[in-house]
Amino acid sequence: MTQTQILSAKRCESHFGKARTSRMDQRSADGIRYERRLSRSLAILAKEQGLILEYQPWFEYKTPVDITNYCAPDFLLYEPNGTWVIVIDAKRSFYPQALDKLRTLYVPVVSKSFQRLALVYPLMICRDLIPGCPKPIEFLHESITTPLTSVYHWLGQGSLTW
């Protein structure tokens, strides 16, 4: 998948309400519940490390064909001074297409929306890994030192390791 060319990007209001697991199939509902548990654990980690966590921030972006689109990565985790940003995609099960979307859409949009020259790093946090998945990192901070998209294995309970 090639990187989406982003001409401009900015924050915007949410375009959807909170996902209701009662209206979903079991697999989708399990994924949303995993994401919400991760949200609570990331909030604890962010507070302990003095970082800022945003849950489902919405962005409006324009492409070269002058189409306005919208997207919302699952999480942004960053330093208060904004020197780096980790764009986090939460997935119950790893799958490569989500990794492509993280690299080719979310990272360029977040990069364009941060007016400062923040370094933006992709990170996928998964419960279930599959054969062919990149080797998971042991600590979340490794995602800002790894040149490729990092994968972190979290089972959905317990603390995250910075």
Summary of the structure (lengths in Angstrom):
residues: 162
radius of gyration: 15.3
end to end distance: 30.2
largest distance: 45.1
contacts: 456
relative contact order: 0.18
helix: 31%
strand: 28%
